[in-house]
Amino acid sequence: MKSSTEDKVNGRLHKVKGKLKQVAGRLGDNPELEVEGKDEEITGRVQEEVGKVKNVFGK
């Protein structure tokens, strides 16, 4: 798999995982888990954008 595709896929996975953690944190009244989920979602967004940039430059 190309590096750009791998970054995009991993980014999407982190976004989904982060959103699930946020929901679990809200439902379980666990603000630490909610914050951890938000961080992971942001990380996923960044990684997905890195994959898009790599795709543009052909890496």
C-alpha positions as CSV (number, residue, x, y, z in Angstrom):
1,M,0.0,0.0,0.0
2,K,1.3,3.5,-0.8
3,S,2.4,5.6,2.0
4,S,-0.3,8.3,1.2
5,T,-3.1,5.7,1.2
6,E,-1.8,4.2,4.4
7,D,-1.8,7.6,6.1
8,K,-5.3,8.3,5.0
9,V,-6.6,5.0,6.2
10,N,-4.9,5.2,9.5
11,G,-6.1,8.8,9.9
12,R,-9.7,7.7,9.4
13,L,-9.3,4.9,11.9
14,H,-7.9,7.3,14.5
15,K,-10.8,9.7,13.9
16,V,-13.4,6.9,14.4
17,K,-11.6,5.5,17.4
18,G,-11.4,9.0,18.9
19,K,-15.1,9.7,18.4
20,L,-16.0,6.4,20.1
21,K,-13.8,7.3,23.1
22,Q,-15.5,10.7,23.3
23,V,-18.9,9.1,23.4
24,A,-17.8,6.5,25.9
25,G,-16.3,9.3,28.1
26,R,-19.5,11.2,28.0
27,L,-21.7,8.2,28.7
28,G,-19.4,6.9,31.5
29,D,-18.9,10.4,33.0
30,N,-15.2,10.1,32.3
31,P,-13.8,13.5,31.2
32,E,-10.3,12.1,30.8
33,L,-11.4,9.5,28.3
34,E,-13.4,12.2,26.5
35,V,-10.3,14.4,26.2
36,E,-8.2,11.4,25.1
37,G,-10.8,10.8,22.4
38,K,-10.7,14.4,21.2
39,D,-6.9,14.2,21.0
40,E,-7.0,11.0,19.0
41,E,-9.6,12.4,16.6
42,I,-7.4,15.5,15.9
43,T,-4.4,13.2,15.4
44,G,-6.5,11.3,12.9
45,R,-7.5,14.4,11.0
46,V,-3.9,15.6,10.8
47,Q,-2.7,12.1,9.6
48,E,-5.4,12.0,7.0
49,E,-4.4,15.5,5.7
50,V,-0.7,14.3,5.6
51,G,-1.8,11.4,3.3
52,K,-3.6,13.9,1.0
53,V,-0.6,16.1,0.7
54,K,1.6,13.1,0.0
55,N,-0.8,12.0,-2.7
56,V,-0.6,15.4,-4.3
57,F,3.2,15.3,-4.4
58,G,3.3,11.6,-5.4
59,K,5.0,10.1,-2.4
